[in-house]
């Protein structure tokens, strides 16, 4: 999204909407020297030692007659004198400081103070890993995270507003959006909900997630929480708002939909056919994880007649020595899997991996040999646990793990009807949910056919040129695709 800027004043006014855009005024005799810069992009030590101190140490009576004279007294080689607005805009967003002698001057000096070292140190993603695409993640420092975003979104329309949240912790929280794209109502809702927070300590963005939630009585996450830069960038250019607190490596973006939690950035780095296939695999994996063990309870307790004759014999043989009904058998294995997960997550990485593998094999084999469970159920529970990890967002994976248990209980009480009751309740609950006032089940309910192109499947980039309509963006088109011209060998000859 491009914004037409006519003069330097408009550029500085637009950039001034961001909290990280700073202005320093230094008196040089009777003359005022104005310095403009993005604090998240420059090296603060270089700024202080080689620009501000140099200016302050000059004689109070000396004045700079022309902007070109700056090159003679600032000990930095990369200094450019220009009045070209496009160049000024580009250099400011690359970590240059703008030096202006008079407020009305269009010609200024651009001094290179870019911090090229602090933006990419030990910040690879840990929990949202992907094979294809960048591995850049966020860290616990707010300024570094904003700098990482500005390095990817190189426009002055990227607005950062900082507020203080927490009566005791006084935590800095940044609200980030793209001016001219994001709907103003979404921005105002975010700002209002953050301003209304009355909490003593904010440790992490996940606390803000819960405090801003439209519904606290739901296991589903209503905002996407991510450590990946590319996911946050994609959310911002689509017209969503991002929020992060100081001390947290996770951004919270919204308004979000249910489908956002099954989208991986890797989908867009692969051909759209493969990306769509893997997304469908994730959706199928969640459905399988939710209902596989409950279907086992239903079939083995109430509906033996649906089992094929070829499978009935092995199933009876596997359960002939098990003294428990299927419900307790399933509950025992599911809780055992949860024990292994929690223990593996709390232990150091290498020990946790060993515990998960060895513990799963040993306990599973011992449980079958002790006739505590059937080997068929053991396979189903293992596949169900694997399927729950296909969701790219960890918080949604937790919700799926939790929802399996009430569905298993309903299936044990009412059989197949119990599963239908659980599914019906789940659908009604999801349809009633909202994220930042926007329907959670969109584009299915309410139906938005134009937004289906990036829901169950990922369409080609020729079709994904529009932003989602449910976000009500101020600018609908992301880009204008051009038809691909095919060349013939005969034409080249």
Secondary structure by P-SEA (a helix, b strand, c coil): cbbbbccaaaaaaaaaccccbbbbbbbcccbbbbbbbccccccaaaaacccaaaaaacccccccccccccccccccccccccccaaaaaaaaaabbbbbbccccccbbbbbccccccccccccccccccccccccccccccaaaaaaaaaaacccccbbbbbbbcccccbbbbbbbbbcccccaaaaaaaaaaaaaccccccccaaaaaaaaccccccccccbbbbccaaaaaaaaaabbbbbbcccccccccccccccccccccccccccaaaaaaaaaaaaaaaaaaacaaaaaaaaaccccccccccaaaaaaaacccccccaaaaaaaaaaaaaaaaaaaaaccaaaaaaaaaaaaaaaaaaaaaaccccaaaaaaaaaaaaaaaccccaaaaaaaaaaaaaaaaaaaacaaaaaaaaaaaaaaaaaaccccccccccccccccccccccccccccccccccccccccccccccbbbbcbbbbbccccc
